[in-house]
């Protein structure tokens, strides 16, 4: 143990010099780390501060609210789309027209049968019979491609033409 104290006494100046250099290096490292921390801290503050001075939490809350509004708007649009699909299904989509000569003594195909049906096959068939002195128009309801009233061959053909287009 005495030997250790003698070595320390003989080399005390060298040991102090090494310790001073070590302290200086530690202080230099501390200074470098402090500057890097300040730079990272400055960047973090810039990141968390949004436009108008809002912090990151406020920005995220605002975005979450915006997403909820968009989801609500999307649901409203989906409901409206379903309503429109139902309305479109009830609209007249396809026409079936057959022109014919109702009377043998007439020269042209001036009579007609016009089927106006929706996608379900519901609608009406109109038949116009042209004669020299008068024209008569008849309407017969159509449900799912058929009618409770008797249909002429021309009316049946007009309904078939309309149903083929559906």
C-alpha positions in Angstrom: 0.0 0.0 0.0 2.9 2.3 0.7 4.2 1.7 -2.8 0.9 3.0 -4.3 1.2 6.2 -2.2 4.8 6.7 -3.3 3.9 6.2 -7.0 1.1 8.8 -6.6 3.4 11.3 -4.9 6.1 10.9 -7.5 3.6 11.2 -10.5 1.1 13.6 -8.9 1.8 16.3 -11.4 1.2 13.9 -14.3 -2.0 12.6 -12.7 -3.3 16.1 -12.2 -2.4 17.0 -15.8 -4.3 13.9 -17.1 -7.3 14.7 -14.9 -7.4 18.3 -16.0 -7.3 17.2 -19.7 -10.1 14.7 -18.9 -12.2 17.5 -17.3 -11.6 19.8 -20.3 -12.6 17.0 -22.7 -15.7 16.3 -20.6 -16.6 20.0 -20.6 -16.1 20.2 -24.3 -18.3 17.2 -24.8 -20.9 18.7 -22.5 -20.9 21.9 -24.5 -21.3 20.0 -27.8 -24.2 18.0 -26.4 -25.8 21.2 -25.1 -25.6 22.8 -28.5 -27.1 19.8 -30.2 -29.9 19.6 -27.7 -30.7 23.3 -28.3 -30.9 22.6 -32.1 -33.1 19.5 -31.6 -35.3 21.5 -29.1 -35.6 24.3 -31.6 -36.7 21.9 -34.4 -39.1 20.2 -32.1 -40.8 23.5 -31.3 -41.0 24.3 -35.0 -42.6 20.9 -35.6 -45.1 21.1 -32.8 -46.1 24.7 -33.6 -48.5 24.8 -36.5 -49.8 27.7 -38.5 -51.5 30.4 -36.4 -49.4 29.4 -33.4 -51.4 26.2 -32.6 -49.5 23.3 -31.2 -49.4 19.8 -32.5 -52.2 18.5 -30.2 -54.6 21.3 -31.3 -53.8 20.5 -35.0 -54.5 16.8 -34.5 -57.8 17.6 -32.7 -58.8 19.8 -35.5 -58.0 17.2 -38.1 -59.9 14.5 -36.1 -62.9 16.9 -36.1 -62.6 17.4 -39.8 -62.5 13.6 -40.4 -65.6 13.2 -38.4 -67.4 15.9 -40.5 -66.2 14.2 -43.7 -67.5 10.8 -42.4 -70.9 12.3 -41.6 -71.0 14.0 -45.0 -70.1 10.7 -46.7 -72.9 8.9 -44.9 -75.4 11.6 -46.0 -74.2 11.2 -49.6 -74.6 7.4 -49.3 -78.2 7.8 -48.1 -78.9 10.3 -50.9 -77.4 8.0 -53.5 -79.6 5.2 -52.3 -82.7 7.4 -52.6 -81.6 8.5 -56.1 -81.1 4.8 -57.1 -84.7 4.1 -56.1 -86.0 7.1 -58.0 -84.1 6.2 -61.1 -85.4 2.7 -61.0 -88.9 4.1 -61.2 -88.2 6.4 -64.2 -88.9 5.5 -67.8 -85.7 4.1 -69.2 -86.4 2.3 -72.4 -89.0 2.9 -75.1 -90.3 0.2 -77.4 -91.9 1.6 -80.5 -93.7 -0.4 -83.1 -95.3 1.3 -86.2 -98.0 -0.5 -88.1 -100.8 -0.1 -90.5 -104.0 -0.5 -88.4 -106.4 -0.6 -91.4 -105.8 -2.3 -94.7 -107.1 0.6 -96.8 -104.5 3.1 -95.4 -101.2 3.5 -97.1 -98.6 4.2 -94.4 -97.6 2.9 -91.0 -99.2 5.8 -89.2 -100.5 3.8 -86.2 -98.1 2.9 -83.4 -97.7 1.1 -80.1 -95.3 2.8 -77.7 -94.2 0.9 -74.5 -92.6 3.2 -71.8 -91.2 1.0 -68.9 -89.0 1.5 -66.0 -86.3 -1.0 -64.9 -88.8 -3.1 -63.1 -90.9 -3.6 -66.2 -93.6 -1.3 -64.9 -95.1 1.5 -67.0 -97.6 2.0 -69.8 -98.1 1.0 -73.4 -99.8 3.7 -75.6 -101.4 2.7 -78.9 -102.5 5.2 -81.4 -104.8 4.0 -84.2 -104.7 6.3 -87.2 -107.8 6.4 -89.5 -108.9 8.7 -92.2 -111.4 10.6 -90.1 -109.9 10.2 -86.6 -107.1 8.9 -84.5 -107.7 7.1 -81.3 -105.2 6.7 -78.5 -105.3 3.9 -75.9 -103.3 3.5 -72.8 -102.8 0.2 -70.9 -100.9 -0.2 -67.7 -98.0 -2.7 -67.6 -96.8 -4.3 -64.4 -93.7 -6.5 -64.5 -93.9 -6.8 -68.2 -97.5 -7.9 -68.4 -100.9 -6.2 -68.3 -104.3 -7.1 -66.9 -105.8 -5.9 -70.2 -105.5 -7.9 -73.3 -102.6 -6.7 -75.5 -102.5 -6.7 -79.3 -99.6 -8.3 -81.1 -98.1 -4.8 -81.7 -98.4 -3.9 -78.1 -96.8 -7.1 -77.0 -93.9 -6.5 -79.4 -93.4 -2.9 -78.2 -93.3 -4.2 -74.5 -90.8 -6.9 -75.6 -88.6 -4.3 -77.3 -88.6 -2.2 -74.2 -87.9 -5.1 -71.9 -84.9 -6.2 -74.0 -83.3 -2.8 -73.4 -83.5 -3.0 -69.6 
